[in-house]
């Protein structure tokens, strides 16, 4: 079963306990030149439920953001059934998949809040992997803000990218298009974009020798059960603590860090969706 199918099955189980809140609004970042973007700015949309729950989804795959901005008034999302929108993550493509993922993540936040589950704060931004000179770190997607600490640790760093213009040796690390290079890595940090571009299982297969696999980023606000079952060791997302402030900053293309905190969930501190649902009953 695919990750999307497993994720949606758990969201369906939550919805079966009682009608979840409907969609209030979709919030989009402004159009921003690439050179003006800092980490995570202008890269994610937020789907808001009527109870204030927010779910984030990456919008810079292909021309997703442009199409979302062109069709904001035509998606009929205000008042929509959040579960119906979330199903688009499983059986949709393009915009429908992006919006479905955001809706599923919003329902995840709603579930967490109702069950009283609050993930621990993350101790760092690199998936708590504690890199050292003895490590070979794999990075799926070029996280420029994370490069400095990893390189400074003395660890060997291999970055996997899709953009051929980025390939080549750099000062302290190598960028390659060959995902099989991950087979030599003992620790890996990955963007949550894998959950949108259908490369999760292929990339995890390439990381068969890694003892630590951290998936981090604002879009990693999903139920982690199916990720842990696949060998992911940490899921690090953004836990919104001030919804209105977060939405306002996102819409302005500004940093949302004052309105959220980095979170970290590991198999050891996660009770599992079944237990969370039991708490709600």
HELIX and SHEET records of a PDB file:
HELIX    1   1 UNK A    3  UNK A   15  1                                  13    
HELIX    2   2 UNK A   34  UNK A   36  5                                   3    
HELIX    3   3 UNK A   64  UNK A   70  1                                   7    
HELIX    4   4 UNK A   72  UNK A   74  5                                   3    
HELIX    5   5 UNK A   82  UNK A   86  1                                   5    
HELIX    6   6 UNK A   88  UNK A   91  1                                   4    
HELIX    7   7 UNK A   95  UNK A  115  1                                  21    
HELIX    8   8 UNK A  144  UNK A  152  1                                   9    
HELIX    9   9 UNK A  164  UNK A  166  5                                   3    
HELIX   10  10 UNK A  179  UNK A  184  5                                   6    
HELIX   11  11 UNK A  192  UNK A  195  5                                   4    
HELIX   12  12 UNK A  200  UNK A  206  1                                   7    
HELIX   13  13 UNK A  225  UNK A  229  1                                   5    
HELIX   14  14 UNK A  243  UNK A  252  1                                  10    
HELIX   15  15 UNK A  257  UNK A  259  5                                   3    
HELIX   16  16 UNK A  273  UNK A  280  1                                   8    
SHEET    1   A 3 UNK A  23  UNK A  27  0                                        
SHEET    2   A 3 UNK A  44  UNK A  49 -1                                        
SHEET    3   A 3 UNK A  54  UNK A  58 -1                                        
SHEET    1   B 3 UNK A 120  UNK A 121  0                                        
SHEET    2   B 3 UNK A 260  UNK A 264 -1                                        
SHEET    3   B 3 UNK A 238  UNK A 240 -1                                        
SHEET    1   C 7 UNK A 168  UNK A 170  0                                        
SHEET    2   C 7 UNK A 173  UNK A 176 -1                                        
SHEET    3   C 7 UNK A 156  UNK A 160  1                                        
SHEET    4   C 7 UNK A 136  UNK A 140  1                                        
SHEET    5   C 7 UNK A 187  UNK A 191  1                                        
SHEET    6   C 7 UNK A 212  UNK A 216  1                                        
SHEET    7   C 7 UNK A 234  UNK A 236  1                                        
END                                                                             
